[in-house]
């Protein structure tokens, strides 16, 4: 990890913190590449049960680094940057481990996209969300891909075309975040959610996450066929056998690890 991306591991929960507080954790080319590499390493790390994505300082993430983008006006560079960013965003739902966004401050443009790309999000009541590129004459096209998959169509359209900020509570009501807590309780709430998932059997969580996203893109009939096969395979897993036996015996399960 470099100084702009900090990794912390504790009891199966890994936290990646965007650490460019003076730039409001803007996604520079280098930071996108560092995040991509970190996610690749975590994907094959069996010690990681849950990933938390956080931001240092006042902002969670203010989107792309506009100064860097203005300093590199070549269209080819911009297209390559957005392609790399898209690959990084898609790596989050593709990760075997569930990912929780810890949102303590503003999440704008690609920062809002980052929240939308995570599996879960817990926000401080002081957090704010916007896809504000339209206010600069730059429609948030790439953030729209993730945002429209979290919000209803009309809510997403309003967010994208007005550039207005959503409060944390409104973001929760619209489905962008799961939970909103007081700022002083943010770490406690994130940790509680992470621990509740980290304590579950690893194989069931990984198979479940893969199925969750896979079935969204197919017909209900195809989804049920896939889901049935996943459940049948899951039932033969030693942890599932142990869990069912423990339930029937009215005792706590003893997972493999």
Secondary structure, DSSP 8 states (H G I E B T S, - for coil): --TTEEEEEETTEEEEEE--GGGTT-B-HHHHHHHHHHHHHHHT-TT--EEEEEE-SS-SB--B-HHHHHH---HHHHHHHHHHHHHHHHHHHHSSSEEEEEE-SEEETHHHHHHHHSSEEEEETT-EEE-GGGGGT---HHHHHHHTTTS-HHHHHHHHHH---EEHHHHHHHTS-SEEE-GGGHHHHHHHHHHHHHTS-HHHHHHHHHHHHHHHTS-HHHHHHHHHHHHHHHHTSHHHHHHHHHHHTTS------
